[in-house]
Amino acid sequence: MAQDKYLWWQKGIIYQIYPRSFQDSNGDGVGDLKGIITRLDYLKWLGVNAVWISPIYPSPMADFGYDISDYCGIHTLFGNMADFDQLLTEVHSRDMKLILDLVPNHTSDQHPWFLESRSSKDNPKRDWYIWRDAKEDGSEPNNWLSVFGGSGWEWDEKTQQYYYHAFLKEQPDLNWRNPEVQKAMFDVMHFWLDKGVDGFRVDVMWHMVKDDQLRDNPPNPNYKQHESTYEQLIPAFSTDQPEVHDLVEKMRDITNSYEERVLIGEIYLPIHRLVTYYGHNNNGAHLPFNFMLINIDWDAEHIKSKVDEYEGALPEGGWPNWVIGNHDQPRITSRVGTSQAKVAGMLLLTLRGTPTMYYGDELGMRDVPIPPDEVQDPQGLNMPDKDLSRDPARTPMQWDDSENAGFTSGKPWLRIADSYRKRNVKVQQEDEESMLLYYRKLITLRQKEPALHVGDYVPVQAKPPLLAYIRQHENKRILIVLNLSHKPCVFRPQYQNYKGTIVLSTAPERENRKVEGNISLSGDEGIVVALE
Ligand code: GLC
């Protein structure tokens, strides 16, 4: 395939913005669309191609925007439709793309659809949600649990039935077996695609269809006490049902009826289940999000085996992708430590497939400890003893060393890292050794080298704690060697003598050095070598 056959979402880099925390423009302490617009030049400078924004729609904010009460509007906190239109124009004028969050599995309990549905048993929208009678003894229709703790069923006094909610009780699940629901949500997709948005990240795609008999989920024999109570059961009947693929296919058809739009699925499943979301003959999601680097033990053996398993499991024509952090997960720098964070960035940006970055990771932002009385995330509040709050990874972007890190002139909705005066965009832009300039170099290199953005992936044998692979395209071959430990190690190639020049290293002083044969690496070093 000639290189120009690759689409933007294959060659490019996606950057996730959590809109509450990126840039505030009106001093209310919450980020907004106008704020994002003022930071687009930064994103262009950084070198990313597409921006995915978490939900910006009208919402009671029980789950910070993932509980939507109007799919075709803009929450006043974030601005208005004119601001959105301007954002889209400004993104496009910089030759970038805009991806929206689509949340089809559930609405807010304040959405007019649900208000109607719960108004009476014979309301025409009753069947838009999942309503069931109690068992004889009054208990829930089955044992399904909510991801955010407690039962997945909520009793409705007025109509004397339970409704199902995979997340909060304020987020009732839609009944996707109902064709009217499908039509309503497909209309939403058209609304935004007609405006010119470049695609969707589909929230909890694997949850959308449930077992038609609503059978009990089995207990999880591997459940550990510290885990979320949701993990007590295996969601065998409440998620990942075969019929979901018909829906994804329909969503893909809609996406395909516009030019070069992308359909991304949020799916937390093991590799062999995940890849089924590419669909038969690739008629499913373009990019079923691959969260493997988020869940994995940070050592060379685990990573190598999983990367290779993923490469091997991808269907023909299925384009890979990698995610290293998002608004639901601890930040990468906190997970692997500051010293490994550059290595992690190199892995994300040199593996084969579309990388998705999470705002602030390019600064090495860490999870910010939030005192118990300031916790806002419902997952944290509902299971207080389990430390599951997602707030620490959602704190405001650190732009400069002025008060509130340049994020807001008011009181930020979530506290800002104490370290922001040192760790911020402005300071790091001036510091050759900073995480930010390192990320920018890495991104620039990836963008320039077809071997890195579209090349093949060739595993290379290396002794742990080293991880090595080659990316190659036409005659160009690039060797990547990552030291996943803090101690110096020697890469001793077997079978082959690699000769080339280090074009990028986590330790800049090593750049432009020629290497051949055995290559020694410092602790926590990663190198990119252009082979001769
Ligand atoms: C997804 C979102 C998460 C949200 C949940 C319910 O996992 O990423 O933030 O809480 O869905 O919508």
Residues whose N, C-alpha, C, O or C-beta is under 5 A from the ligand:
A	BS01	GLC	D63 Y66 F167 D203 V204 D328
